[in-house]
Amino acid sequence: MSDVDPDDPRLKTRPIWGLAILVLPIVGVVVVTLAYVVMVSLGLQGRAADGAPMEIELTACDEARAVVSDRLDEMGFTAKLEPSPGGLLARFEGPTDPEVRASLPTTLATPGLLELRGGDRVLATQEDVVDATVRLDAMMTGSTLIHLSPGAADRVRAYVRETPSGQLDFFVDGERVGGQRNDAVTVGEVEIAPPIDDDPQRLRAVAHWAVVIDHPLPCRVTVVSSRDLSP
């Protein structure tokens, strides 16, 4: 038998909004977590591999085979890789999103060599990258998060202390792809924030940089062809 008296005035005077105040933070955490999962899935995995089968042929060295496979795996695609006259043939179930689908050949063939600069100084190169992934902030704005080796982290920290009002510039394969203010740098990691206002386009871009920087190609890879296959 319960010891709680339903007529207890202390219970009757508690307003319903008091319970709401306690519950809302929990609900908020759940909603934000689900949003993170959905947005990363949309950007990084191209709305899942539930589209028509596709085939991409590449010219590549033998060492590039494993990297191409890793890139496809990270994007959520299980591919069958086999030799071809051009070098390498990848067959897999593609995404339904036409823009993601069209971008896959470029993602597989992009070298992915990072150079992090502070002014005219090179602070980190691809060899200093521990890993790269997608980060979403509280406003669901995407960036490419890069964890650096201890040596590179020390160089970045020294530069930030010398130039607190400056910024870092990120170059991939010689092209500037974004920057980060020095006052926003965290020890051991940096973020590529591309100058793109459109949210879906930005998320696709940061996912692309995360995949290619995390799995840089060991040799030149070019796209021979890309086509849809009959289901």
C-alpha positions, 0 to 999 in steps of 0.5 A, a space after each residue: 500500500 502506498 504511503 503517499 497521501 493524494 490529498 497532501 497539499 504539498 502535492 496539490 500546490 506543485 504546478 505542472 510547468 514545474 515538471 515541464 522544466 525538469 523534463 525539457 532538458 532531457 527531451 532536448 538532449 534526445 532531440 539534438 542527439 537524433 538530429 546529429 545522427 540524421 544530419 551526419 547520415 545525410 551528409 556523410 552517407 548520402 542518404 544511405 545506399 538505397 539507390 540504383 546500383 552504380 559502377 565507377 572505373 578508375 585508373 589507379 595504382 595497386 596501393 590505391 585500391 585499399 584507400 578507395 575501399 576505405 573511402 567507400 566504407 566510410 561513406 556507407 557503401 559496400 563495394 565490390 572492387 575488381 581489376 579493370 583495363 583502366 585499373 580499378 572497377 568499383 560496383 555498389 548500391 549507390 545513394 538516392 540523392 542525385 547530387 551525392 551520387 554525382 559527386 562520388 567519382 570526384 570524392 574517390 579521385 581527390 588526392 586529399 593532401 592537407 596543408 595547414 598554414 598560419 600566414 606564410 608558415 606551414 604548421 601541419 601537413 597530411 603526415 600530421 593528421 591523426 584522423 578527420 571527421 564531421 562535427 556539428 555545432 549546437 546550431 547544426 552548422 557543419 565543419 571538418 574536424 581534424 585531430 593533429 599529431 602532438 608535434 603539429 599541435 605544438 606548432 599550432 599552439 605557438 602560432 596562436 599565441 604569437 598571433 591571437 587575432 589571426 587565423 589558420 588557413 586550410 589547403 587541400 591539394 593546393 586549394 584553399 578550402 576554409 579557415 579558422 580564427 585563432 581565438 577558436 582553436 582547441 589544443 590538438 584539433 582544428 576545424 575546416 569551416 568552408 565559406 558556404 552559406 547553404 546548409 546542405 551544400 556545406 554539409 556535403 563539402 565538410 563530409 567530402 573533406 573529412 573522407 578524403 583527408 582521412 584517407 589520402 590517396 598514395 598515387 594519382 587516381 583519375 575517373 575513367 567512367 561512371 554509370 548507373 547499372 540496371 537493378 
